[in-house]
């Protein structure tokens, strides 16, 4: 699954266009490397999102095409 779509489906970023813009601006890192929106997310990847003053670091646990609000939080684990 594309990185921008994963960020939207997991509810880490509210809209796919915002996720795409964040990737283009270099604010999203995957495994400590700047990632493009087209990056293919895999289970076990570590994603770091830097929006404003806060940074969120998560590990991908599952990839779901359509996740409900309750299931979205189960697709990742917040780390440090």
C-alpha positions in Angstrom: 0.0 0.0 0.0 1.2 3.5 -0.8 2.5 5.5 2.1 0.1 8.4 1.7 -2.9 5.9 1.6 -1.6 4.1 4.7 -1.3 7.3 6.7 -4.9 8.2 5.8 -6.3 4.7 6.5 -4.5 4.4 9.8 -5.8 7.9 10.8 -2.3 9.1 11.5 -3.0 12.0 9.1 -6.6 13.1 8.4 -6.6 13.5 4.6 -4.6 11.8 1.8 -3.8 15.1 0.2 -2.2 16.3 3.5 -0.3 13.1 3.8 1.0 13.5 0.2 2.0 17.1 0.9 3.8 16.1 4.1 5.8 13.4 2.2 6.7 16.0 -0.5 7.9 18.4 2.1 10.2 15.7 3.7 8.3 15.5 6.9 7.7 11.8 6.8 10.6 9.3 7.4 10.4 5.6 6.9 13.2 3.6 8.5 15.1 6.9 9.1 15.0 7.9 5.4 12.9 10.6 3.8 10.1 8.8 2.0 8.0 9.7 -1.0 4.2 9.3 -1.0 4.5 6.4 -3.4 6.7 4.3 -1.0 5.3 0.8 -0.6 4.6 0.3 3.2 5.5 -3.1 4.7 4.7 -4.6 8.1 7.6 -3.8 10.4 8.4 -0.4 8.9 9.0 2.4 11.3 7.3 5.7 10.2 8.2 9.0 11.8 5.9 12.0 11.1 7.0 15.5 12.0 4.1 18.0 12.0 4.8 21.3 13.7 6.5 20.9 17.0 5.4 17.3 17.7 6.8 14.2 16.1 5.1 10.8 16.1 7.0 7.5 15.6 5.1 4.3 14.9 5.8 0.7 13.9 3.5 -0.7 11.2 1.7 -3.8 12.6 -0.8 -4.5 9.8 -1.9 -3.1 6.5 -5.7 -2.8 5.9 -7.3 -1.5 2.8 -10.4 -0.3 4.6 -10.0 0.2 8.4 -12.8 1.3 10.6 -12.1 3.9 13.2 -11.7 1.2 15.9 -9.5 -1.0 13.7 -7.3 1.9 12.6 -5.4 2.1 15.9 -4.6 -1.6 15.6 -2.6 -1.1 12.4 0.3 0.6 14.2 2.1 0.8 17.5 3.4 4.1 18.9 7.1 3.9 19.8 9.2 6.5 21.5 
